[in-house]
């Protein structure tokens, strides 16, 4: 392996979230999906959560949030597709309410339009990413000037993965996932094939079937391969403790993972608690080739999946 020119991004989150001004008092923010290149469960905690270790990276599959300042005290959320809930249970709405409460300014209002491209119940962190993007965008249009550390404190109250999306493009995540440390990121980046089956997996159901290991696996190998920008070594080192319970809950996901892994990538694995599966590839041309093979070899009894060629966020 050759030594990479790795850099670490840990400054203001607006520097790492793709954002564009959209007229006066408005901004458009991209909310990227994540992949778990490593996910090990260390123990079950007294509060019912699990302590874990995970290497998460952002990839260029993004939802979009359009945020506009209003003066009517209302938090208005519209979703595309309209079948998504736009009420208080949506993490974007929760983020707006939590941020406004944190600064003690109930007079602040906003209109948010969320355009979803990241599938739900796929292990890609779409809802968490959307809420982080909402924090970033509202911090800007409400002119709050909060630091990344202050936003992280709010993020912890919303969801376990939200902190990662304030620590882009890559982070080593611990605790229940809310402790995110920026990971040195290679300039070369990585190319992936992402397969999203037409079924979802609920995180709680997967964890319910989990057997916590007596001796957790180390993430040293995957972190080294990632930092050196070596896709072959990375493909050998990726690991996800949640695969076994997820495959037991939804055998189609395991079948897709096995089939994708047999088509010549550097490695294949499920992301998070599923149901999405990804393959690490040598470069974009290799990823396009693997994606084509996957689509061309689909058995007649296997439902069609959404297949994408993606790239990791640059440092």
HELIX and SHEET records of a PDB file:
HELIX    1   1 UNK A   13  UNK A   15  5                                   3    
HELIX    2   2 UNK A   91  UNK A  103  1                                  13    
HELIX    3   3 UNK A  126  UNK A  141  1                                  16    
HELIX    4   4 UNK A  148  UNK A  156  1                                   9    
HELIX    5   5 UNK A  164  UNK A  166  5                                   3    
HELIX    6   6 UNK A  203  UNK A  208  1                                   6    
HELIX    7   7 UNK A  220  UNK A  227  1                                   8    
HELIX    8   8 UNK A  231  UNK A  237  1                                   7    
HELIX    9   9 UNK A  243  UNK A  249  1                                   7    
HELIX   10  10 UNK A  251  UNK A  261  1                                  11    
HELIX   11  11 UNK A  284  UNK A  296  1                                  13    
SHEET    1   A 5 UNK A  19  UNK A  21  0                                        
SHEET    2   A 5 UNK A  26  UNK A  44 -1                                        
SHEET    3   A 5 UNK A  50  UNK A  70 -1                                        
SHEET    4   A 5 UNK A 109  UNK A 115 -1                                        
SHEET    5   A 5 UNK A  75  UNK A  80  1                                        
SHEET    1   B 3 UNK A  19  UNK A  21  0                                        
SHEET    2   B 3 UNK A  26  UNK A  44 -1                                        
SHEET    3   B 3 UNK A 239  UNK A 240  1                                        
SHEET    1   C 5 UNK A  19  UNK A  21  0                                        
SHEET    2   C 5 UNK A  26  UNK A  44 -1                                        
SHEET    3   C 5 UNK A  50  UNK A  70 -1                                        
SHEET    4   C 5 UNK A 170  UNK A 174 -1                                        
SHEET    5   C 5 UNK A 179  UNK A 182 -1                                        
SHEET    1   D 4 UNK A 267  UNK A 270  0                                        
SHEET    2   D 4 UNK A 277  UNK A 281 -1                                        
SHEET    3   D 4 UNK A 191  UNK A 196 -1                                        
SHEET    4   D 4 UNK A 306  UNK A 311 -1                                        
END                                                                             
